[in-house]
Amino acid sequence: MSAYIIVGFTPKNTELLQEYSAKAASTISEFQGEFLVKAISQPLNGKVHPEYQVIITFPTKEKAEGWYSSPQYQSLVSLRDQGMDANFQLVG
């Protein structure tokens, strides 16, 4: 069954966010992941409203977990945290 990583984020440092985004994107294909959408989000309900939402699809939950916990991705976490405030969720 497919699995999705959903990321809600608000930029903190545009330059660092661009660097992180380029590097993170190159780690996804190894785990057969694909971006479904990356766009400004439109709040409909709730109290927390990140500026952007990203949805990444993977063929299985194990592939999604493998990507997130991979050394390649984990080496980017510090850069990610400097570039944006983010919330990652795994669905599937």
C-alpha positions in Angstrom: 0.0 0.0 0.0 1.2 3.5 -0.8 2.4 5.8 2.0 2.7 9.5 2.1 4.9 11.9 3.9 3.1 15.2 4.5 5.2 18.2 5.4 3.7 21.5 6.6 6.4 24.2 6.8 7.0 27.9 7.2 10.3 29.3 5.8 12.8 30.9 8.3 15.8 31.4 6.0 15.1 31.3 2.3 18.7 30.7 1.2 19.1 27.7 3.6 15.7 26.4 2.6 16.6 26.4 -1.1 19.9 24.6 -0.3 18.0 22.0 1.8 15.3 21.5 -0.8 17.7 20.8 -3.6 19.7 18.3 -1.4 16.7 16.6 0.1 15.0 16.1 -3.3 18.0 14.2 -4.6 17.6 11.7 -1.7 14.0 10.8 -2.4 14.3 8.9 -5.7 16.6 6.2 -4.2 13.5 5.2 -2.1 11.1 5.4 -5.1 9.5 8.5 -3.7 7.9 11.2 -5.8 6.6 14.7 -5.0 2.9 14.9 -5.5 2.5 18.6 -4.6 4.4 21.5 -3.1 2.3 24.6 -2.8 1.1 27.5 -0.6 -1.6 26.1 1.7 -5.0 27.5 2.1 -6.3 27.2 5.7 -9.8 25.8 6.0 -9.9 24.9 9.7 -7.8 24.5 12.8 -5.3 26.5 14.7 -2.0 25.7 13.0 -1.4 26.9 9.5 2.0 26.4 7.9 2.6 28.5 4.9 3.4 25.6 2.6 2.4 21.9 2.3 4.4 19.2 0.6 3.1 15.7 -0.1 5.6 13.0 -1.1 4.4 9.5 -2.1 6.3 6.2 -1.6 5.2 2.7 -2.8 5.3 1.4 0.8 5.5 2.6 4.4 8.9 0.9 4.7 10.3 2.9 1.8 9.0 6.2 3.4 10.5 5.3 6.8 13.7 4.2 5.0 14.0 7.5 3.3 13.3 9.6 6.4 15.8 7.6 8.6 18.4 7.2 5.9 21.9 8.7 6.6 21.6 10.7 3.4 18.4 12.5 4.6 19.4 12.7 8.3 22.5 14.5 7.4 20.3 17.3 6.2 18.1 17.7 9.3 20.3 20.5 10.8 20.1 22.5 7.5 16.3 21.8 7.3 15.8 23.1 10.9 17.7 26.3 10.1 15.8 26.9 6.9 12.2 26.2 8.1 9.8 25.4 10.9 8.3 22.1 9.8 6.1 19.2 10.8 6.5 15.9 9.1 3.8 13.2 9.2 3.7 9.7 7.8 0.4 8.5 6.5 -0.1 5.0 5.2 
